[in-house]
């Protein structure tokens, strides 16, 4: 998997991760909606880097998006996932 950098991703070694504010902006969801979905097990679980720093791994989020887009129309939406990964200008995702 190629390394991606954009304004919403932080690269730690060879792994990208997102904070809840990043996900909120990228997915057009509020922070509280993301946390409610985590609690209901309908969104990937975050990782705790420190007691006060919680992040989501890029691969977990991409797998979630791919699964959700497959549910929409039953097709493999690799193009949607690739567009998300390759978005380097920080455009809003709606």
N, C-alpha and C positions, 0 to 999 in steps of 0.2 A: 504494500500500500504506500502510495507516495505521501510525502510530508506536505501538509497544507498549512499555510499561515494566512490569516486574515484578521480583521480587527476583533472578531469574536472568539478567536481561538488562542489559547496559550500553549506553547510547545514546551514540554518538559521532557528532555531527552528526545525520544522518537515518538512520544505519545502526546496527543492533543487532548485538552480537557476544557470544559466549559463551566463557568459559574452560573448560578441561577439567573442573574441579570442578563447574561449572554443568551441563555435559552429563551428567556422571556421575550427578548427583542427578536431573535431569529424565528421563533415559532408563533409569534403574535399571541402569546398567552401571558397572563399575569403570573407573578411569582407565586401568589397564593394558589392559583390553579395548578401549577406544576407541583407544589408541595402536597395538595389534596390528591392529585393523581398518584404521586409516589406512595402516599399513605394507603390508597386503594389498590396498590400493586398494578396500576394501569400505565405506569411510566417507569423507565429504568431507575434502579436504585442508585443514589449517589455514593461516592467514596469520600471518606473523611481523611483528609491529608493531615490536618491538625484538629484539635477540639473545636476550633472556630472557623475552619476552612473546609467547605464541602464542594466537591466538583463532580461532574459527570464526564466519563470518558467519551471521546469522540466516536469510537466504534460502537458503543452502546447506543448513542443517540442516532447514528446513521442506521443501525439495525432496527431501531424503533420506527424511524421514518419510513424505511423500506417496507416493514411489515404493515404499517398503517396505509401506505399508498397501495400495496397489494390488496388490502381489504376493500379499498374503494372500488376498484374495477376488475379485480381478479387477474390483472396482468403484472408482469415483472416490470417495475418502473425504474429500471437502472438509470435511465436518463434523468429522472427527477433527483435521484440520489447523487448522481455525478454533478448535476447543476448545483446542488447544495454544497457539495464538497469543493467545487471549483469556483464558488462565488468569492472573488477576491476584492470586490468593491464595497462589501458591507451593505448591499441593498436589503431593503426590508423583505421578509419572506411572508407572504400572505396566502 
